[in-house]
């Protein structure tokens, strides 16, 4: 069915097309706005901050070519990234930002774990390990935080760095680990923050509206074709009266097409066609 036939078929079903258009507009509106008073958009802004933590040896691997223990630092960074999202380290981080640990959401970044659902008021952070181009682990723990504002997100990122450092120092003190054997934890620069948009945007709402409208029109054409095929099949099963019913159905369709032509045809052309028809009669 070419585009002209599709448009003509939809014009004959224009009442149903109007209903589909209304449903599409309502769907897009519901996706973009919350049903509340006053009207509130679903898109909102949050603060995002990023910090990087270097896990180093007592004799820094940054300065020395091959310090002792540097071959295991990538694995140690991965262990610390997992420890930071629960237990004592998480409690220490929560205490530095003056929130209860239960309110602070934390998880390890991975393809299988996208994290818990977040809202505009959520306080959260995720950890991970920096990787090389060949997927080898680097001794760098990455932390990404989210908070209602950028300043809160930066504060939370700094708290994550300080919480990890405090935990390692306290453990080393309890177990009387000498300074020459302790891991060194230091931030790579200061935490950087920015504002980010969350939730369905305007383009997503428009896309959903267009999808619903196109899908609804396609369904209307399919149902109309099924009804027409059903009538023809039923008429063929009747027998002697079948051809007359098929012919009547064809005449009805032709009459509908003529009505469509009248709706779009200019007035002078209508008058000329009327005079031509009268002359033939």
Protein Blocks (a to p, Z undefined) as FASTA:
>chain_A
ZZklmmmmmmmmmmmmmmmmmmmmmmmmmmmpccddddddfbdcddddddddddddfbaf
klmmbdghklmmmmmmmmmmmmmmgcjllmmmmmmnopafklpccddddfklnbpaddfk
bccddddddddfkopacfbdcdddddfbfklmmmmmmmmmmmmmmmmmmmmmmnopafkl
cccdddehjaddddddedjdfklmmmmmmmmmmmmmmmmmmmmmmmmmmmmmmmmmnomm
mmmmmmmmmmmmmmmmmmmmmmmpcfklmmmmmmmmmmmZZ
